[in-house]
Amino acid sequence: MTTKKNFSVNPNQSSSESLLKDIRRNTKRIFTSEQKVLIVMEGIRGEQSIAELCRKYGISDSTYYKWNKDFIEAGKACLDGDTIREATSDEVKELRQENIRLKEALADLVVRYDVVKKSLKLTE
């Protein structure tokens, strides 16, 4: 199912100008997180004004400042140790080996417990 966009025609503007403005307004560009970080870092460097940067990437000032705030909050949370870090493949291998060792130790203890339990019942 497709949805049709209703494009309004402003009588003060030509129909092609109005159509182009409506298309630009209704087509939203999606930025990846990496692109957002690069744009925010470019703004932090200060080589261009924020207004120029926003025009360059076709975003509003408020969008840039929201990304900037999110970027700074994520950095603070990471420095506070508030985020979960992804384990590397070597760490995963080590954890799996440790898990196997612990399971074997538990199985050994359970067997010993059963042996002791049976021996105590025989002597009673």
N, C-alpha and C positions, 0 to 999 in steps of 0.2 A: 504494500500500500504506500503510495507516495502522497505527500502533502503539498499543496500549492501555496506559495507565498503570495499574499496580496500586496501588490506594489501600488502605492497611492501616487496619484499625479497631482502635483501642486500647480494650480493655474498660473502662478507667478513665475514658474520655471518651465523650461522646455521639457518635454516628456523624456528625452534622452538623459538630461542632467538629473532629473528626478529618479529615473530608473537606476542610473548608476549609483546615486546616493543610497537608494533603498537596497541595492545589491550589496554594497559595501557594509551597510548597517546589518544586514541579515546574514552575511557570511562571516562567521567567526573563525579566526585562525586559532588553532590549538598549538600551544607551545609545549615541548617536552620539559621535564624538570631541568635537564642539562642546559637547554636553551635559556630558560628563566634565570638560572645561576649565572650564565655567561652575560646576559643582559644586565643583571644587577651588578655583577663585578665590573662591567664596563662603566656603569653609572658611578660606582664607588671610586674608580680611578679618576674620574672627574675630567677626562680629556674633552668631553662634550657636555653641554648642559643637559639636564634631564629632559627638557622640552625637545631638544634636537634628537636625543636618543629615542624618545617615544615616537617622534615622527619617523625616524629611520626604521623602526620595527613595527610601526602601525599600531601602537598601543596607547591607551590613555595614561595620563599622569597618575591617576588613582590606581590603575592596574600596576604600574611600576612600583609605586609606594607600598602597595599590598604585598607584592613579591619581595620587596626589600625587607619589610617587616617580618614576613614568614622566614626569609633567609636568616635574618639576625636571630629570631626566636629559635630556629632549628640549631643554629650554631651554639647558642647559650645552652640549650637542652643537651646537646652533645658534650659540651665541656663539663656540664654538671653530671654527666654519666647517666642521663635520663633516658637514653635511647638504647635499644637492643642492637648489638653489633652482630652482623652475619659472621658465622664461623667459616674459616677457610677449610679447604678439603683435607689438609693435613690434620687440623684440629678435629674434624669429623672422624677421620680414621682413628686417631688416638682415643677419642671418646667411645667409639665402637669397640675397640680392643679392651678398654677399661671396663666397659659394660659386660663383655664376655667374661673377663676375669672375675668380676663381682658375681655374676650368675653362677660361675663354677664354684666360687667360694661359698655362696649360699647353698648350692646343691650339696656340697661336701658337709656343711654344718647340719643340714637337714638329715642327711644319712647318719651322721654321728649322733644326732639327737634321737633318731629312731632306734639306733643300736643301744644307746644308754637307757632309753625308755623300756625297751624289751628286756634288757638285762635286769633292770630293777623290778619288773613284774615277775620274772622267774625266781628271784630270790625271796619274794614275799610269801 
